[in-house]
Amino acid sequence: MDKSCAERNVKEKNPGLIISLIPILSVFLLLFFSLTKYHLDIQIPLIFASIIAATIAVVVLKCPWKDIESGIVDSIQNAMQAILIACLIGLIIGAWIAGGIVPSLIYYGLKILSPKFFLVTCLIVCSIVAVATGSSWTTAGTLGVAMVGIGSGMGIPAAVTAGAVVSAAYFGDKMSPFSDTTNLAPAVSGTTLFAHIRHMMYTAGTSYVIAIAMFLFLNMRYMRNKGNESDIAGVLVSLKEQFLISPLLMLPLLVLILMICFKIPAIPGLVASMLLGVFCAIAVQGQGIKEIGTVLSYGYECSTGNAALDELLSKGGLQNMMWTVSLILCSLTFGGIMHRSGMLGTIARSILKVAKGTGGLITATGLTAVFVNLVCGEQYLSILLTGRMYKEEFKKRNLAPQNLSRTLEDFGTITSPLIPWTTCAVAMSSYLNVPTLEYLPYCFLNIINPVVAIVFAYTGFSIRKRDQVAKEDLLD
């Protein structure tokens, strides 16, 4: 069997570092000018960057086009579940709004949650849901949408609430035994699931406490602005006029959590959640078959007369997720070319040459995971590729594999929603209806976590040696 281009380049002739960096420089320049000067969608610069990377791979590195095409297809295939979930979330959002589920969550949230502690409450509640479901996307697409609505009703900017939702969703996702990334990271690194989760408690737990303090301080700033009681009352009246509001309509969220807790696969669980929304829309809200079909295709169009509420609840639908899907495909195409051609591996090996000591190795590993997120736009590739690149080096330096798996999550998973063209960022901004660069400054946990990880790496706090861990926590 023929060796792939990446294998040939590693064993016979490595791509040069300068050559490998040309596509990276290209994608940054194209994205910068496209977003700042020409205001184009991200897909266009990614397509042209992919053309540049493929041209270098075929013409300069002499990679057969068949290898490059295979790399693209493999990259997309690895993310097919994420693509399917993105489409299902679009259906769920539309169905849950039409069925009155999201409006009921907003209504009772506005009546029950205290404005004084709303951001902290939002952080904690969404964290619990994310741990229970193991899905940051599901948390943001269901409860997160409601939280943004509740926060808007309290006079808190959507970007701020979205930052709390994203922080909570990714903390819960990385700490949940049901999460794909939480299972992938230890599997790649050579440790067990629960050893990995226990080891993450040091960095993630510290970051979480700091994030709570920061959201509490930020909440005080918005509570200085009094007089939003009339706005809240107006939102409550508009919701009751447009929808039949009932506490029973919050049951689908509970059902979703229970289904995932009982380890029902993600896609069947999401399909069932969508069907519950359709049932509520028809049986409770009195929607017709044609109306709900339009909602599932193009999203719900809200017309309460309250401009802010209408903007919040006019979303969802399969067709409205196609922009997200196209961006996922474009980013994975570029990442697949970079990986299969061997250029990504060359960059990683160059980084490893300057990684001195444990602190340097962990920092280099983490920055590589972020770099893969930047280049490939996919957190799964960030964990998978980075883990493969550095696994033997951690073993050589007598570092427990838990250190590697934790680093992959502290940098790869946690930064994925902060880079506008990654699949995670596109999902978060689409579900919450807030651009990535607007919610980014308020994702306190996502920003703090890598910093905490670097501090712990250089101080040696919680860093475990391989010969100090139990044999049952090692997979190799």
Disulfide bonds with the S-S distance in Angstrom:
Cys5-Cys63 1.70
